[in-house]
Amino acid sequence: MKRIKFIAVILVASVTVLSIGCDDSHQHPGRIYMPDMAYSRAYETYAQHDSALFTVDPTDKGRKIFYNSKPAEGTIKRGELFPYPLAKDTNNYKISGTVKSPLDSLSRKDIAEAGRLFNINCAICHGEKAQGNGPLGTSGKIGAIANLTLPNYVAMADGTMFYSVTYGKNQMGSYASQLTRLQRWEIIKYIRTLQTKPGGATTTAAGAPAAGGGKDSSTVKKG
Ligand code: HEC
């Protein structure tokens, strides 16, 4: 009996010591082998960063934590196409037609998705049928919106369209940050489907007003 009591006392004592020990270890973790891992240098994407610790200056890399909220240079998002080779430049606009579309044909599902994106991003100006008569066009707030069903746009190379959608043109802004490269090429394929629809002015002479409404393309500057 004495023995059992003795063992019980030892047990209670060791559990108490262990639990105190464990609590204590929170405050004093002991030796740290890899401090970077023990003390995370995590950042919040949109938080303001302490300039004593973080830098956006590439020459400060190493001394401070380099973080400019951009993907690492040379990296491509999964599912995205290779970078577009032409920079924004008047001369590059002229040769933009030489850049071929990476897409041969689109599945019915992809065309439907491209149409959805066109209606969200482009139809406000160009109209659902791409005839240049979207709500912003008819309101008169923005003039000279391209009627993309006119022969000069039917003849326009995919690459030139891509250039203009990427960098913007006159009244039209750039869509590079709203739409991925793949989405922009897909939308251009979708525009092609609208150009062949009956009602599109594909039979009118170049520069003449569209039969089915829309703006006169002769007011559209070439650049
Ligand atoms: C704010 C109105 C507006 C929106 C939105 C808009 N565009 Fe345009 N777009 C224009 C105007 C204006 C022009 C005529 C530009 C010029 O030649 O002066 C134009 C021209 C174009 C051209 C002919 C480019 C060229 O090189 O002549 C294409 C192709 C085009 N738009 C596609 C698109 C696509 C695709 C979208 C959606 C991702 C879009 N646009 C969204 C106003 C708009």
Residues whose N, C-alpha, C, O or C-beta is under 5 A from the ligand:
A	BS01	HEC	N121 C122 C125 G143 A144 I145 A146 T160 M161 S164 V165 K169 N170 Q171 M172 Y175 I187 V220 K221
